[in-house]
Amino acid sequence: SRTEGGHLRLTWDAPSAAGGVDPPNGYRVTRSNLASSGFVELGRPVQTHFTEVDGYSGAAGSMTYYLAESLP
């Protein structure tokens, strides 16, 4: 979602602890304009949210893909 300042706020659910999996120590957030490659790291938050303040915007009509990976 967009914040009042026009920044992009990403949120996600933490992985389930079912099956004895330890909770993550944080997350790695990346972005790309391709769905399968070219991801660039934006940050490593410890919470399940991240706000992009760079003001990134792709070309009109383009897609931007974000990935949040849990860190062991």
Phi, psi and chi 1 to 4 in degrees:
 res  aa     phi    psi   chi1   chi2   chi3   chi4
   1 SER       -  157.6   64.8      -      -      -
   2 ARG   -90.3  139.9  -70.5  -84.5  176.8 -166.3
   3 THR   -88.6  175.0   66.6      -      -      -
   4 GLU   -58.5  -34.1 -171.1  172.6  -50.0      -
   5 GLY   -83.3    3.7      -      -      -      -
   6 GLY    87.4    3.6      -      -      -      -
   7 HIS   -77.6  160.2  -55.5  -57.1      -      -
   8 LEU   -99.4  122.4 -178.8   63.9      -      -
   9 ARG  -105.7  120.2 -178.4  175.1  171.9   84.6
  10 LEU  -102.2  137.3  -53.5  168.8      -      -
  11 THR  -134.8  153.1   59.5      -      -      -
  12 TRP  -154.9  166.8   55.3   89.8      -      -
  13 ASP   -90.9  142.8  -67.2  -32.5      -      -
  14 ALA   -68.0  150.3      -      -      -      -
  15 PRO   -62.3  151.2    0.1    1.7      -      -
  16 SER   -67.4  143.0  170.2      -      -      -
  17 ALA   -88.2    6.0      -      -      -      -
  18 ALA   -61.7  145.2      -      -      -      -
  19 GLY    80.2   14.0      -      -      -      -
  20 GLY    79.7   17.1      -      -      -      -
  21 VAL   -76.5  130.7  176.2      -      -      -
  22 ASP   -69.4  146.8  -70.3  -28.3      -      -
  23 PRO   -66.0  151.9   19.5  -26.8      -      -
  24 PRO   -67.8  156.1   22.1  -28.8      -      -
  25 ASN   -89.2    0.8  -70.9  -43.9      -      -
  26 GLY   154.8 -168.4      -      -      -      -
  27 TYR  -138.8  156.3  -58.8   89.9      -      -
  28 ARG  -116.2  118.9 -176.8  170.3   81.8  108.7
  29 VAL  -103.1  127.5  177.8      -      -      -
  30 THR  -129.9  164.6   57.5      -      -      -
  31 ARG  -142.4  146.5  173.2 -172.9   68.6 -147.3
  32 SER  -153.6  158.3  177.8      -      -      -
  33 ASN   -96.9    4.1   60.7   -7.6      -      -
  34 LEU  -117.9  142.2  -57.9  172.3      -      -
  35 ALA   -71.4  -24.9      -      -      -      -
  36 SER  -116.1   -4.9   60.1      -      -      -
  37 SER  -162.0  175.2   64.8      -      -      -
  38 GLY    78.3   20.2      -      -      -      -
  39 PHE   -74.1  135.7  -77.0   85.7      -      -
  40 VAL  -116.6  133.2  174.3      -      -      -
  41 GLU   -69.9  132.7 -175.1  171.5  -45.4      -
  42 LEU  -104.0  -31.2  -59.5  174.8      -      -
  43 GLY   178.1  173.4      -      -      -      -
  44 ARG  -132.6   74.3  -68.6 -173.2  174.9 -140.1
  45 PRO   -72.7  155.2   29.0  -35.2      -      -
  46 VAL   -95.8  -15.5  -65.3      -      -      -
  47 GLN   -93.1  173.0  -52.1   89.3   -6.0      -
  48 THR   -92.3   41.2   56.2      -      -      -
  49 HIS  -155.7  157.6   59.1   85.9      -      -
  50 PHE  -153.4  136.5  178.0   80.5      -      -
  51 THR  -113.5  121.2  -59.3      -      -      -
  52 GLU   -87.2  119.2 -175.3  175.8   12.0      -
  53 VAL  -107.6    1.7  -63.7      -      -      -
  54 ASP   -68.1  -16.4  -71.8  -12.4      -      -
  55 GLY    73.4   27.4      -      -      -      -
  56 TYR   -62.1  136.2  178.0   83.0      -      -
  57 SER  -149.2  130.1   61.8      -      -      -
  58 GLY   -78.0  179.6      -      -      -      -
  59 ALA   -64.7  153.9      -      -      -      -
  60 ALA   -54.5  131.5      -      -      -      -
  61 GLY    81.9    0.4      -      -      -      -
  62 SER   -90.5  163.2   68.8      -      -      -
  63 MET  -105.7  146.6  -64.9  -71.3  -67.1      -
  64 THR  -123.1  132.1  -58.4      -      -      -
  65 TYR  -111.2  134.9  -59.4   89.9      -      -
  66 TYR  -119.2  145.5  -68.9   87.3      -      -
  67 LEU  -134.2  128.3  179.3   63.3      -      -
  68 ALA  -115.2  113.6      -      -      -      -
  69 GLU  -107.3  138.4  -58.7  172.4  -86.0      -
  70 SER   -77.7  144.1   60.1      -      -      -
  71 LEU  -104.8  135.9  -60.9  172.3      -      -
  72 PRO   -68.9      -   19.6  -23.8      -      -
